[in-house]
Amino acid sequence: MPCILPDGSITETAKKVLAVAMTEKSVEEIAKGSSLPLFRVRSSIRELIDAEFIAEKNGKYLTTEKGKEKI
C-alpha cells in the first residue's frame, strides 16, 4: 500500500512515520514509536526516501524539511 497518494498527499501511516522521525531514529524505534508493524515502516521509509521526505544517515532516519511540510 503506497504511503504517497497520486495527488501528492500522504497517508496516515506516512504521517506517523514522519512524526516519529522528527529526531533521528532507527527503523525499530520508528516502528515502536508509531505503533506500526516493522514491515510497514520499512516499506514506508523506502517510499519516503524516494520522495525526499525522510533522510538516512548511519542507519538512522530523520524527517527532512520537505517532509515536515507534509505533516
C-alpha positions as CSV (number, residue, x, y, z in Angstrom):
1,M,0.0,0.0,0.0
2,P,1.6,3.3,-1.1
3,C,2.1,6.0,1.5
4,I,2.2,8.8,-1.0
5,L,-1.0,9.2,-3.0
6,P,-1.3,10.2,-6.7
7,D,-2.4,13.7,-5.7
8,G,0.8,14.2,-3.6
9,S,-0.8,13.9,-0.3
10,I,0.4,11.3,2.2
11,T,-1.4,8.6,4.2
12,E,-1.8,8.5,8.0
13,T,0.9,5.8,8.1
14,A,3.3,8.1,6.4
15,K,2.4,11.0,8.8
16,K,3.1,8.7,11.8
17,V,6.5,7.7,10.4
18,L,7.4,11.3,9.7
19,A,6.2,12.5,13.1
20,V,8.3,9.9,15.0
21,A,11.4,10.6,12.8
22,M,11.5,14.3,13.8
23,T,14.6,13.2,15.7
24,E,17.0,10.6,14.4
25,K,15.6,7.1,14.9
26,S,16.3,3.6,13.8
27,V,13.6,1.6,11.9
28,E,12.9,-0.3,15.1
29,E,12.4,2.9,17.1
30,I,10.1,4.3,14.4
31,A,8.0,1.1,14.5
32,K,7.8,1.2,18.3
33,G,7.0,5.0,18.4
34,S,4.4,4.8,15.7
35,S,2.8,1.5,16.8
36,L,3.2,0.3,13.2
37,P,4.5,-3.2,12.1
38,L,8.2,-3.2,11.2
39,F,7.4,-4.3,7.6
40,R,5.1,-1.4,7.1
41,V,7.7,1.1,8.5
42,R,10.4,-0.3,6.2
43,S,8.3,0.0,3.1
44,S,7.1,3.5,4.0
45,I,10.7,4.6,4.7
46,R,11.8,3.4,1.2
47,E,9.0,5.4,-0.4
48,L,9.5,8.5,1.8
49,I,13.3,8.5,1.0
50,D,12.5,8.4,-2.8
51,A,10.2,11.4,-2.2
52,E,12.9,13.2,-0.1
53,F,10.6,13.4,2.9
54,I,13.0,11.4,5.1
55,A,16.7,11.0,5.0
56,E,19.0,8.2,6.2
57,K,22.3,8.7,7.9
58,N,24.3,5.9,9.6
59,G,21.3,3.6,9.9
60,K,19.1,6.3,11.4
61,Y,16.3,8.2,9.8
62,L,15.2,11.8,10.1
63,T,12.3,13.8,8.6
64,T,13.5,16.4,6.1
65,E,12.2,20.0,5.8
66,K,10.2,18.8,2.8
67,G,8.7,16.0,4.9
68,K,7.9,18.4,7.8
69,E,5.7,20.4,5.4
70,K,3.6,17.2,4.8
71,I,2.8,16.6,8.5
